[in-house]
């Protein structure tokens, strides 16, 4: 896990914010936290910074956690979002998870926060690795297609049954086929 962890903390109570950060520090999670209380400040922070994690209270005087989650999913969908709230019923907790929160931790059970953060960061790392692998695969596939299509030498790819599944323009021209017609040809065995 990255250290220090850049955390956006949506919390209106400074004492609760301090308890949350102490709970993480006590479990060896080093954080650089930016605390905000209002929708405008939250929106500005999400749009103007790069955070590793968002921790949010659910009930705020002028803003609610579900709206914050909605904003975060739209503006920073890759950043894990965990609710840290004083009271949250089971139905509300389920609703937050369905809406995209990674977890929720009750403020009177802050011992659950560090494991939830570690799991969220591990899952975020795995998602980032999958995205990077998919990008690499896509780039390699695009490069292969460009090379295959632009080669001056005629090349074809056949499946195990001997049917041509792809042929480049050079081979089609060499054999006198129109574009795409070679894909219908069965090679002799």
Secondary structure, DSSP 8 states (H G I E B T S, - for coil): --SSEEEEEE-S-HHHHHHHHHHHHHTT--EEEEEE-SHHHHHHHHHH---SEEEE-SEETTEEHHHHHHHHHHH-TTSEEEEEES---HHHHHHHHHTT-SEEEEGGGTHHHHHHHHHHHHHHHHHHHHHHHHHHHHHHHHHHHHHHHH-SS--EEE-TTSBEEEE-HHHHHHHT--TTGGGG-B---
